[in-house]
Amino acid sequence: MTDPEPMPTAPDPTRPPPTGVLVAAKLVAALLALSSVAGLALATMGAPAIVIGMLAFELVVLVATVFAVLASLGRFLNGWALAMACVAGTVFGATMLGYIDGRPNFLTSPDAARMLKLLVVARIVLVGATAGVATLAVFSGCARAWRRFFFGLALGVPVLVVLAIGWQWGRPWLLTPQSGAMEFLRLGVLIVGSLVAAIVFSAAVHNVIRAYEVGLDDQRPNKDPANP
């Protein structure tokens, strides 16, 4: 008589986010709800006619806000940070697409156009806050995750700054063919600079992603103590 096959075990749940993180999530969810009301009002009453495309994207924001409210009340504990990250990405994408669709419809309404721009800026801030809350939930109590995260930022931010400076002030020279030795110098700067920037930025992204992996691994209650 053969032994019965063992029953599959359910995945280990992660620990719930700290109380402070949940409070911050409630505040973010409330502000998202207010911005959703403002966006729906603009889409329906800000222009001479209802802006159908923008209205559809604002309804997507509203659905994402519902998920943010549920998460702030302690739902989705097996993937709380991922849920908040999905909310942030959804709100950002729907807001940008709604702005692109809605902007031409507010050309005859300067006040509504200004409100639309303020709404987009506020949403970007809220998206950052939502992503920040998700990050705090993942990194809470894990110093290794914070070290990885800040090391990734230390690598990536200078690359972005250098690229921004090069694009702002060096673009005419970099994109204009030169003569003689200056052309070799220009090509060398483009090729070597692009290669170095790609390598360093890839390392930055790897460390940031790894920080989230370390934080999530640290939350597992039955993790192997021999492999911290």
N, C-alpha and C positions, 0 to 999 in steps of 0.2 A: 504494500500500500504506500503510495507516494505521498509525501507531505504536501499539503495545500500550498499553492503559491501565495507569497506574502501580499497583503493588500497594499496598493500604492498609497504612499503617504502624501498628505497635502503639503504644498510648499510652505516653508516657514514664513509667517508674516513678519514684516519689519516693525520696529517699534514705532508708536505714534509720534508725530511731530511734537516738539516741546510746546508748552502752553503759550509761550510768547509768540511762537511762529503761527499758531492757530489764531491768536488775537490779531496779529498783523494780516493774516489771510482774510479774516472777517472784514477788516478795514478796507483792504484792497477790493474785496468782492462788493462791498457797499458802494465804493467809488466807481467801480465798473458798472454797477447797476444804474447809478446816476448818469454816467456818460452814455449808457445805452438808451435811457429815456431821452436825453438830449439829442442823440443821433437819430432816433426814430422820429422825434419832433421835426428836426431839420429835413429829413427825407420826405416827410408828409406835408409840412407846412412852410418850409423855408423857401421854396421855389414856387413859381406860378402854377405848376402842376406837380403831382407826386413823382418823385424821382424813383422809378421802379427798381433800377439796378442797385442804387444806394440803399433803398429800403430792404432789399433782399440781403445785402451784406450786413446791414444793421440787425436783421433778425438772426443772422449767424452769430453776431456779437452777443445778442441776448441769450442765445442757447449756451454759448461759452460761459456767460456770466452765471447762468443757473448751475453749471458744473463747478464754477468757482465758489458759489455759495454752499453747495453740498460738500465740497472739500473742506471749506472753512468750518463746517459743522462736524468734521471728523469722519467723513466718508472716504472711500478709496484708500484705506490705510496700507493695503498691499502694494500700492503704487502711487502714493500721495504726491510725491515730488513730480513724477511723470505726468500725473493729471494736471497739476498746476502749470507745468511746462507746456503741455498741449493747449491749455487755456491761453497762455501768453502768445504762442505761435498763431493760434486761430484768431485771436483779437487783432494781432498785428496785421496778418494777411487780409482779413476782412476790412479793417480800417483803411489800409492803403488802397485796396481795390475800390472800396466805396468812395474814397476821396477822388480817385481818378474818374470814376463814373459821375460823381456828383458835381465836381468843380465847374464844368461848363454850364450847368443848369443854374448856377448862382451868379452869373456874370451881371445880371440886371438887378441883383439884390446885394449891394456891398456889405450890409450888416450881416446878412446870412453867410456871405462868403467869409467874413472875418470869424464868425462863430464856427464855421467848418474848419478853418485853420487852427483855431484854438482847441477844437475837439480833437484834431489829429495830434497836436502837441501833447495834450493831456493824456490821450490814449498811449502814446509812446512812453510817457513817464509811467503810466500804470502797467504797461507791458514789462518795463524794466523792474518795477516793484514786484510784479507777479513772479518773474524769473528769479528775483532776489529771494523771495519767500521760499520758492522751491529749492534754491541753493542752500539756504539756511537749514531747511529740513534735512537735506542730504548730509551736510557737513557738521551738523550739531554734534559736539562731543568727540570729533575726530580730527585731531591736530594734523595727522598725516595728510588728510584730504585738503585742509587749508594750505599746507605747505606746497602741495602739488599745484593747487589752484593759483596761488600767488606767484609761484615759479613760472607757470604758464603765462600769466599776465606779464611778468617781467620780461619774458622773451617776446611776446606778441605785440605789446603796446609800442615799444620802440620801432618795430618794423612798420606798423601802421603810421606812426608819426613821420618816419623817414619817407615813406611812400607818399603821404599827403604833402610834405614839403617839396618833394621832387615833382609831384604833379602840378603843384601851384606855381613854383618858380623855375623848375628845370625843364618843364615840358617843351617849350619852344626849341631849346638846344638839343634835347634828347631825341625829338621826333623829326628834326631837320637834318638831312644829309650834310656833312661837312666836307672839307677838302684836306687831303694829305694826312698828316699825323692826327689831326683832330678827329677825323672819321674813325680811325682805329681806336682812339680814346673813347669816342662816343659808343661804338659797338662794344668795346670792352666793358664800359660802365653798364650798358644795358644787359649784356649777357651775364657777366659775373654778378652784378647787382641783383638781377632777377633770380639767379640760382641761389645766392646766399639768402635772399629774402624768402624764397620758397622753402629752403631747408629750415631756417630758423622759425618761420611761421608754422610749418608742419610740426616741429618739435613743440611749439607753444600749444597748438591745438591738441596734440597727443597728451600733453601734461594736464590740460584742462579736462579732457575726457576721462583720463585716468583718475583725476581727483574725484569725479563723480562715481566712478567704479569703486574706488577705495571707500568712499563714504557710504555707498549702498552696501558694500560687503561688511562694513563695520556694524551696520544695523541688524544684521542677521543674528538672532538670539542663539542659534546653535552652530555658530561658526567654529572652525577648528582652531583652538588656541595656539596650536603649533605653527599656524600659518596666519599671522595677524594681518 
